[in-house]
Structures are given as C-alpha cells and as structure tokens.
Amino acid sequence: QKEVEQNSGPLSVPEGAIASLNCTYSDRVSQSFFWYRQYSGKSPELIMSIYSNGDKEDGRFTAQLNKASQYVSLLIRDSQPSDSATYLCAVNGAYNTDKLIFGTGTRLQVFP
Amino acid sequence: GAGVSQTPSNKVTEKGKYVELRCDPISGHTALYWYRQSLGQGPEFLIYFQGTGAADDSGLPNDRFFAVRPEGSVSTLKIQRTERGDSAVYLCASRTGNTGELFFGEGSRLTVL
C-alpha cells in the first residue's frame, strides 16, 4: 500500500463547477496535510495546509480532513480553466514530522 | 535570494558520468529538501537537511547518490556513475520553522543518455 494515494485522473469538470480531489494516507500518526498545485513543466506550489479535523476554507479552496478515515480532500469552487493543473496531496512522514511524502497527483482539467 | 534557486536547469550526460546539482535555498531557511520527480509521478523524497546535517537520508536510492550542505545554506546533490534510470527532474525545496510548508525551486532536469 502506498503511503499517500490519489486517483491520477484526469478529472474533467466544466467551468464554474466544483472540483473534488481526494487523497488517502496510510499512517494514522500523520499530523500535517498539504495540497500543492503543479502546472505542467513547473514546480509545485503550496495552496492549502490543514492540521485539524474538519474544513478549512481559503477563497475558492476548501480542504477537508478526516483523521479517523485517513482521508483528506480539496474542493475547488467556481472552477476556472486556469485551475487546470496536477494537484498533489502531501502528508508528513509518520515518525519524522519533517519528511513530507507526496502522492502521485490528480490531473484536473477545467473546460470552458 | 527571493526564491529557491537550482542550477543547472538542464543537464544532459552520458551513462557512467558524474553529475552535481546545486540548490541555493531561500535566505534564512534552515531546512532543505531534495526530491526526484519522474514524468506522471509525484515528487519522491530523497534527503532532508536541518542546518548542515542530513536529518533523514532514507530516500536516497543507493550509494551512488550523496548530498552535502557544508555551511547550512547551499546544497549539492551528487550522483556517481549515472544510469539511464536516474533521468528525472530533481527538485530542491526549503522551509523555515516547523510548519512543513515547502517552497520549491524550478528543478534540474537530468537526462542520462
């Protein structure tokens, strides 16, 4: 079992819709969770971090964390073509809180 | 500097050659990470420095890979006897504090022929 799992996609949504991206992780003791966005040919950039169960909203983005289910998600409201990118879920390593482990990423396509 | 700087941006080498990749982190960032990313994959952890010491090198694939950060700032990733399977984008990232939020450089694309 991979430490951080994501559906590779592509996930295609129409402009204006809500895009829902999901991630599961294997180790229950992980405490820090991040969503990075990566445009093609570019490096990852942080868009959201979440540390506690529940929802965290930032503009059009909402991160959701459920530690009991070992599940973290990212919702993008009012999706725009400029949101088309690969979204990487990252989780701190179980016994080393400074080691960040990435999933394979989900490719999102927002069509006009 | 304003961001994480990596050089070279592209490196083409022949199988068996030695390669060095350099990373200059954001000024004041004490933690520095190296990742490797192949096409269609997420970044794969290689090594992490806190200051001058390697705090976790569990991701280095074998003893051909080595990294240093002698003065706690610039880091060099060294790859000996390169193989075609080493071809990837090597990403460097730095962080301040213990928030886990990494800032990435633009990467060094290594191609081994």
Interface residues (C-beta under 8 A of the other chain):
Chain A: V4 Q6 S8 S32 F34 K42 S43 P44 E45 L46 S49 L88 N92 G93 N96 T97 D98 K99 L100 I101 F102 G103 T104 G105
Chain B: A31 Y33 Y35 G40 Q41 G42 P43 E44 F45 Y48 Q50 A55 D56 S58 L91 N98 T99 G100 E101 L102 F103 F104 G105 E106 G107
